[in-house]
Amino acid sequence: MHELSIAQSLLDIIAQQAQIYGAKRVTRVNLRIGALSGVVKEALCFAFEVLSKGHVAEGATLEIEEVPVRIRCERCGIFEGIPFLVCPDCGEIAELLSGRELEIYSMEIEDGSEGSEGYS
Amino acid sequence: MEVKVVKDILEANEVIAEENRRLFKEKGLYVLNLMGAPGTGKTTLLERTIERIKDRWKVGVIEGDIATSRDAERIAQYGVSVVQINTGGACHLDGNMVRMGLRELPLEGLRVLIVENVGNLVCPAEFNIGEDDKVMILSVTEGEDKPLKYPLMFQVSRLLLLNKIDLLPYVDFNLDRFREFALKVNPHLEIIPISCKTGEGLEEWIKWLENRLKETR
């Protein structure tokens, strides 16, 4: 259910960035979502679709890269796909490398020059 | 045209949480974010806690709920300042909701502020509110596998209060196995088994709180 808040925060960032780049429209948004975030992809897409009505990103595609949990044990190496912060082999405390991501890393925009004005 | 952005989506919340944190520091407040599933015993723990500490420290409470002010009414009976935040559907409190709640809460003289988050084992874990500590409460009736299913909340918490241990003889909850799961998910997690019903473990919990108050001074 926190997907609604996340979608809203995302749209705020998009609006701000769209203004910086002078974008007329945002057509695609690329995200990285870690497995630990508990975000349900479908719920996020739905929330985004609903909240983006009338927004510069209305109709934009959300490209979501799901990032697995990865941990590193100094002795035994890297493990993927388990939510532990200890090494599954030796039991030592491991370092979390990925899995907490909730980030936007790029977006596809149509700016004023190549957008609708070009066709008028 | 593709443009790089690279931003934490919850960055705006982090900024507000940081502002809250500064305010709490300035006022000399220790702030605890209490999280747990619905029915796990958050409000009852608050009641048992307030009874035990209100003569020593001035306590304030922020109650987060989707709807109703039932919890705030329960807490108000103990003579502490309490503010109810109704999230109107949202499953967690965020920095901004807490900031708005603070407008209604006189902070002068307060030493401890306990924020009871919305009952939920997933969403509150992702949102900082400017707290000193996140403490989660889980009851034995919820099952020993919860650290594996909801790892994030266990990972962001400093302390886990395992409630309703008076029910252990009646439920299939293996305490050792639970500890093993919880510590795999977060090896730094402190665990105190309690029963708000019988009072078992509550002294240890109050000691923990006392300690944190000293450490964060």
Interface residues (C-beta under 8 A of the other chain):
Chain A: M1 H2 L4 S5 I6 S9 L10 D12 I13 Q17 Y21 A23 L31 L36 S37 G38 P83 F84 L85 V86 I93 R100 L102 E103 I104 Y105 S106 M107 E108 I109 E110 D111 E114
Chain B: M1 E2 V3 K4 V5 V6 K7 D8 I9 L10 E11 A12 N13 A90 C91 H92 D94 N120 V122 C123 A125 E126 F127 L148 Y150 P151 L152 Q155 L183 K184 V185 N186 P187
